[in-house]
Amino acid sequence: MTTIYDLHPDVTPDEVEAAHDATPVDFPDVPEQDNLDELGAGAVVPATPPQAIANARALTDNDVFVSVGMCLGCVRDREFRVPALYPDAETAWEEAFGKHPESDPKKIPRGAVPYWINGRHGHVALSVGGGLCRTTDYRRPGFVDLAPIGNLASWCGGRLVGWAEGLNGFDVWPDPKKPKPPPPPFGLADKERLVRHALERARKNKAPARRIDGLNRWHDHLVARLKESKS
């Protein structure tokens, strides 16, 4: 019987072999993993996990350039269609709800969002089941390709910490057994508050200076945007 842990049926054996045989390029060293210019307000309905998988597949098949190092921006925008909120994957994991700690790549459901923590900005991708994911930058800088989840920890210099139901405050793992929360009405003021709280927690928990610096820049940008909107 097919389960959510099995490989998605649109992935061919040749693609699996190519993913395992691929030699990764260097992990991108970037200050942020999302776009500061995409912090607009407004509530949305996220793509479902099957829709996100189809979106990621299209990025691969059509050789769409998604920018180097923009793993979070790609997953949340191009695949799940939710607005920007946090500057990097590590912060998105720290602030996510519905966390499922997991170290076994084959126990990451297809359509789920796995995270890696590396003490800098981390990494995020989209599982397609069977221990594989579609990720930015692994095989080609700035493009989305199939890759083994188990290979990405050493590639990004971190560890797989699990997957989460929440992405930037939106529920991207709908479950008929639980109430479906309405999409959060994130305006700039809401985002400034959430990022400020994330920055405060990062400082309290003595997060790496690099991640704190990124949150600081992101928060400063939000504050400036707020001032502009009120002028």
Phi, psi and omega in degrees: 000134180290138178234172179290352179266348179285157178297139180299139186294346180278357180267125184271159176303323178297321178293321178297314180299317180296322180296318181287331182274347186294142173265117184290150171278176181293141175297131185289133180258096186236155180284329176221156181246020176212175188260118179299338183272003181246045183255031180292164181272176174118142178267147179222165171257118183295158169296150174285164176306315177298322177295319179297320178297317178296320178297318180293321178300318180296323177299320178291309186296327183262007178051050181279124177280122185248010180084144184283132176081005184264052182298313180293316179301322181290311183297313186283328184263300187288333184256311182259350174062040175248156185289163176291150175212306183252156185278341184208165184294324182296319176292319179301322176292313181301324185264359184286152170258165179064045181285142176234090178302132183199133178249352180267113182305328183281357176254013173267114184298152175289139185089355178270163183251103177276151181234148173238140179247131180227013179078005176236269178236355178071197180205156179214150181210193179231120180287141172244016179084169178064021180079015180242161178214167167254124187224152173283150161073352185289313181257332179216126179301124176087003180237161181259126180220163176286140181206153175287127178304322183294343181270347190280338179297309180293327180296316182267001178071036182215215180215150174286124182254344178137202179226162184225147178282334181260142176223112182055035178088355180257146178276108181252014177228070184298137182229120182298343181276351181238152178300141179271111180289148177291152177301136181292135179277075184282109168263179181300321180295321177297316181294319178300317180296314181295318180291322177298317178294321177297320178296318179297318179293320179299318178294316180298321182273005179056049176297159178306142183304325183296320179288322177297318178299318179296318177295322178300312179298318181296316180294318178301320179296318179296318179299317179297319179296320178297316180298319179298320183291338181264350183276000000 
